[in-house]
Amino acid sequence: MPPEELVPWRDVERWECVRCGKCCKTLDVSLSFEEEEVLKTVRPDSVVYGKIGAYVRRVDGKCVFYAEKSGKGMCTIYSLRPKACKLYPFYVRNSGPENARYGSFYVFLHRECEGIGVGRPIAEILPEVLNISPVPVPETSASRGLCSESPSRRSGRASCKFSAHALNRQSSSRSR
């Protein structure tokens, strides 16, 4: 996502999904190997392959799992939706301006999301977002047990699991 399309989380007071469907109609959804396997069991033709990985198939310009009911967008596989969908409109980065800092990371929202400005206070939502985010964790975190030692089948790299609990543990260990 280009930086000009992102807004730092501290510049947003509230957020809630308003089920407009804009994200399902405009964004490509990348998949992990595990997500790819799950989606193919639900619908074998739901995955397409691009230059750098697997993506959810789009039909008529929208996600193959998108539907509308009573004028509202809905995901027909909501409980199985990919992590990218669970995270949207949030993006977690390793660097950014100070008003995007959250712990040792930088959190942004996609400027085009229609849910910005409605719903719950953003500060309440961030811990939930970071619990599901595949946040880039510093190399040294492997020794703190946040990263696996074994590489994934798809990327050949060790993976990092991140949660708000891990961030709190990481932050408190720095302050000692």
N, C-alpha and C positions, 0 to 999 in steps of 0.2 A: 504494500500500500504506500503510495507516495506520501511524503511528510505533509504536503499541503492539504491532504484529505483527512488528516488526523487532528484532533483537538486534545490537549492535555486534560487529564481527568479533573484537575482542580478548577478548570474553567467550566465545568459542567456541574450544576447543582443536583439534578435528578435524572434518573433514567428508568425506563420500563419498555419492554417489548409491546408495541401497540398492534402487532400482527398485521402490519401493512403489506408484508410480502416483498418489499423492495429488495432486501438482501437475497432472497430466494430467486428473484427475477434478474438480478444483475451481477452477482458475484460467483466466481468459480470456487468450488469447495475442494480443497486438497484432502487426501485421505492417508492415514497411516496404513501400514500393512494389515494390521488387525481390523481396522475399520473397513478396509477394502474387502476382506474375507467375509465379514458379517453382512455387508450390504449385498454382496453377490449371492448369499444364501436367501436373502429376502427377495431380491429381484436380480437374476443373473445378468441382465443387460444394463444395470444401473451404474457401472463403472466404465470410465474411458481413460485412456493413457495419453499423457502429454509428454513433453520433452523432459520434464523433471519428476514425473511420478503419476500417481493415479488421482482421478478426480471424479466427483459425482457427475453423471451424465445430465445434460440439459436437453430438454425437449421443448420446442417452440419458445426458446429463449429463457426458460425457467428450469429450476431443479426438477428432476423426474419425480421427486417425492413431495412436491408442493401441490397443495389443493386450496380451493377457496370454499368457505362455508359461511353463509349469511354475510357476505361481503368482507370477511376477515380471512387472512392467510393462515394456513395451518400446515404442519409437517405430518405426513402420513406415517412416518416412522419416528415420531418425537422421542420416544424412550431410547431409540437406537441411533439418534442423529450424531453425526461426527463432531469431534471436539471443536473444529472450526466453527460449526453452527452454534454450539453451546457458548462459545466465547464471544461471538459477534454481538455488539460492535466494538468490543474491547481488543486492543493490541498491546502486547507487553514487549518492551524492547530493553536492550542493555544500556542505552544512552538516550539522552534527551534533555530538554530544558528543566529547570528546577521545579516548575509548576506541574510537571508530569511525574516527578519522583514519588515512589511508594516503596518505602524500605530501600532496598538496594537496586530496585528496578524502576522502569519508567512506563507508565500506563497511559494509553491514549484511547479515544473513541473515534469511530469513523464519523466524520462531520455530516455525512448524508443520512444518518440514521434518524428516522422520524420520532423515535422514542426519547430523544434527548430533550430534557426539560419537563418531562412528566414522570410520575411514579415515585419510587423510593429515593431517599438521599443517596448520592453516589458513594459516599464514604461507607455506608452500610453494605453496599453491593460488592465493593472491591475484594473483601476477604473471600466471598463466594467465587468470584471470578478467578482469583489466584489459586483457589483450591482445584480448579479444573484446567488451569493454564499450563501448557508445556513451556514453562518459563525457562529461558536460557540461564543456566546456573553457572557461576564461575568455576573454572577448572579445579580449584582447590576444594570444592564442595564434595568431590568424590571421596575424599578422606573423612568427610563428615557423614557419609552414608546417604547422601542425596542422589547419587548417580550409581547406575549399575556398572559392573565391571565388564559385562559381556555385551558385545555389539549386537544391534538388531539385525534381523535378516535382510531388511531392505537397505538400510543406509551403511551398514558395516561399522557404525559408530556406537559408542556406549550411550545409553539413554539416561536422561535425568527426569526424576519424578519430583514434583514441586507441590507444596501446599503452604497455606498460610502458617500452619504449625511449624513447618521447616523454616520459613522465613523468620518467625519469631525466635526459634532456636538459634538460627544463624545470627540474628541481630543481638540476642542476649549474650552469645558467646564472644562477640566482638567487644561488648561493653565491659567485660570482666577484666 
